[in-house]
């Protein structure tokens, strides 16, 4: 995903009032806790997890080959939200 598309996606999510980084979540997120919870899902899904990943605005990929280490990195990575928190309505046009 390009930086511009990433910023646009985060802007839309923020305008919808959704948290876009760990600081805005109601509880702390710990990588090992997330992985442990996903392991429980793997048990009931025949060992498979499927992730829907944004590739570009309006485009996603479904994959089942995300490693635990990739999840740790994604959860631990510092967020890169737009520089200002926009509180406009979600139906406002996004550049």
C-alpha positions, -999 to 999 in steps of 0.1 A, spaced: 0 0 0 14 34 -9 19 60 18 -8 82 3 -34 53 3 -23 44 39 -29 80 51 -62 81 32 -74 48 48 -65 60 83 -82 93 77 -114 75 67 -112 52 97 -106 81 121 -135 101 106 -157 71 113 -146 73 149 -126 40 148 -92 37 167 -62 37 144 -34 32 169 -29 15 202 -32 48 221 -69 50 212 -78 14 222 -98 9 254 -73 -16 267 -36 -24 262 -27 -47 233 1 -72 239 15 -91 210 18 -124 229 -18 -122 241 -31 -116 206 -11 -146 193 -23 -168 222 -59 -158 213 -53 -166 176 -38 -200 185 -72 -208 201 -89 -199 169 -65 -221 150 -76 -250 171 -112 -247 160 -104 -239 124 -82 -269 115 -50 -249 121 -58 -222 96 -62 -184 101 -72 -162 72 -63 -125 72 -79 -99 50 -52 -74 43 -57 -40 26 -36 -37 -5 -50 -4 -18 -82 16 -14 -109 -9 -24 -85 -38 -28 -78 -65 -3 -59 -98 -3 -69 -129 17 -40 -149 30 -33 -177 54 5 -174 55 10 -146 81 36 -158 106 35 -152 143 66 -131 140 49 -109 113 20 -105 137 43 -95 165 60 -69 143 27 -55 131 13 -52 166 45 -37 180 52 -13 152 47 23 161 15 37 145 18 61 115 -15 80 116 -21 112 98 -5 142 115 -39 156 127 -69 138 141 -98 147 119 -132 145 136 -154 153 105 -183 130 97 -174 97 79 -195 107 49 -173 137 42 -153 133 9 -117 122 14 -91 136 -10 
